[in-house]
Amino acid sequence: MSDKIQHYEQQLRDFIVSQVDTILKEPVHYLKHPFVDPGSIYDGNLWDWDSFWAVYAILNLVDDSEDGKRKKERYLRHAKGNIRNFLDYQMEDGYIPMMVATLDRNSELEEPYLIKKRKEGLVTNMHKPFLCQQIALIGGSGDDFSWIAEDYAKLEAYFECYDRGYYNANCGLYVWADDIMIGMDNDPATFGRPRFSTANIYLNAFMVSELNAMAVIADALGISSRGEHYREKAERLTAAIQEESWDKRDKFFYSVDVDIKTRHYDWFHQGLGVFWKTLPIKIRAWTGFIPLWAGVAEPSQAAYLAGSHAADYNTFNSPYGIATLAQDEKMFDCRATNNPSNWLGPIWIVSNYVVFRGLMKYGFTEQARELCEKTVTLLGEDLEKTGTLHEYYVPQTGEPVMNGGFLNWNLLVLNMIDELRGKEPMSRFWT
């Protein structure tokens, strides 16, 4: 790495180490166990995939020194608290909320907002597929899964809820209930579209990893038959993604519309009806690279994703990393917005990392190195200019858009550096 990159690396490493403890929170309000929040305006909130990536990053910081062992013990305490807080609010049908907030506007409620709405009959999205990945991360890092044994049945109920309420048996893919809190908040493939109509590639590719993580948990607890069950589910889901989401012409993974059926209005529809199970929603978003992270892509597909898409300056490639929406899409827009957060093109460090890890997994090391250096430069410049880090950035200029003080998955920049130097990724515990 160049002198400039090394300079930024050291600044970022020093800053991150100095700030990590600020996102480790003690029990408060609805949250009865220690937890990890994203920082900035999200102080006091527990989110599903946000907490996963924060734990993924902070556990990468520890070493084998005595101080490192003490830090690891503290990090694992808060990580286990994340899981216990979510499981505290699991409902009888297996539903687990995506987030538990302690914001003042909800302080008059006797229970978290999403649980209240569920009890009122509103079927919303549930905890995104990062619960078991976080458990596998914790268990693997601490070489101990016994702490989750008494709650194992709750994990089975979680998957059963997904299968009952969010699985489209016709095509074999999972669907979002609505466009609320879908990770890539305003993904045009789901945002503003009808309820239960989108089998989003984000949901399905990450679900493959979640199923494999559940298999690891079951094996670790001595329930090998259930481990095999979940590995088989992951294989079936992988096959469905290949069949329905891979576009042979564009060489890209798309989210798909599942609201497909023959509309019987009169005699005119008695002939050849609809025999295809889905229609591709041809919007190129960073989510199309998640199959690399999950190991879903075939090597030939990975080559297209790396060479024809991630490297293309007209679409995803930019001076500071991977645009979250292709830059030639009509919806590309980098303005500041929150609830939903803006994923219509801005650089988010989590998407840079997921693509980086996918490139590394499939052997595109030099391309991954370039992406790492762009990420280091982006955050290093921000830190030098503003004294802090932000939530997301403009791809062409590196200008921070909003929410100074945001940490969370920004910490993944150090995972990228360390992995390029040969350190095993934290995902090794379930992939």
Summary of the structure (lengths in Angstrom):
residues: 431
radius of gyration: 21.0
end to end distance: 28.4
largest distance: 77.4
contacts: 1492
relative contact order: 0.12
helix: 51%
strand: 9%
